[in-house]
Amino acid sequence: MNPAIARAVAGLLGSTAGVLWLLCMYLVARSGFSADSGIDPHGYGLMFGTVVGVITGALFAVVLPAAFPASRRRTVTRACIIGIVLPMGLLFVALYLR
C-alpha cells in the first residue's frame, strides 16, 4: 500500500475514534452528573459509554500517531496518550468517588 494512503487512512480512523471518544465521555458525564433521573434512568449510558469510550480512546491513541511523519510519531503518541488518559481518569475519579 502507498504510504500516503496508509497515513490518510490512519488519520481518518484515528480522528473518527477521537470524535467517538469525545461523544462517549460526554454521554458518561451527562449520565453521571445529571440530577434528573429521566436523562439515563437505567444507567446504560454510563455503562456502555464507559466501555466504548475506553476502547475508542485506546484506538485513537494507537492509530492516530501513524498519520504523522516518523520523526513526530513519538511526540504525537505521548500527547495522544496523555490527552486520553488524563481526562478519562479525572472523569472516572470524579464520577466514582463522589
N, C-alpha and C positions, 0 to 999 in steps of 0.2 A: 504494500500500500504506500502511496505517496505520503511523505512526512507532513506535508502541508494539510492534506486531507485528514490525516490522523490527529493533528493538532486541532483542526477545526471541529472534528467530532468530539474530541476530549473537552474542548471549550464549551460546546453546546450541551453535552451531557453533564458536565460539571456545573455549569450555570443553572441548568434546569433543576439539578439536585439541590443547589443552593436556594433557589426560589421555593422549592417544595419544603425544604428545611425551615425556611422563614415562616411559611404558612403553618407548618406543624407547630412551631414554637408559639405562634400567635394563638393557635387553637388550644394549646396546653395552658397558656397564660390566661386566656379568656375563660376557659373552663375552671381553672384552679382558683382564680382571684374573684370570680363573679359571686355576688351575694344573691343573685336571682337564681333560684333552682330551676327555672324554666330554660336557662341557657343550655345546660347539659345535664338533664335530670338523672341519667343513668351512669354518667362518668365515662362514656365511650370516647368522647373527645380527648379526655385526659389519658385514657389507656392507649388508644390507637395512635394518638398524636405523639405520645412519648416513644412508642416503638418505631413508628415510621420516621419520626424526627431523628432518632439515633442512627437509623440505617441510612437515611438520606444525608445526614451530616457527615457520616463516615465516607460515603460515596463522593460527596463534594470535596472533602479534604484529600482524598486519594486521587481522584480523576482530574480535577481542575489544574493542578500544577503541571500536568503533561501538556497542556496547551501553551505553555510558556517556553522560551528558549532554554536549552540545557544549562546555561550559565545562571539563570534566575530561578530554576526549579527548587533548589534548596530553600531559598528565601521565601518563595511563594508557599511552599509546603509548610514551613514554620508558621507563616501568617495565617494560612487556612486552618491549621490545627488549633492554634491559639484562638482564632476567630470563631471556631465551633465549640471547643471545649469550655472556654471561659463563660460565654453567655448561657450555654446549656447547663453548665454546672451551677451558675448563680441562680438560674430559674428553678432548677430542681431543688436546690437548698432552700430557696425562698418558699417554694410550694410545700415541701415535705417537712420543714421544721417550723411552720407557723402554727 
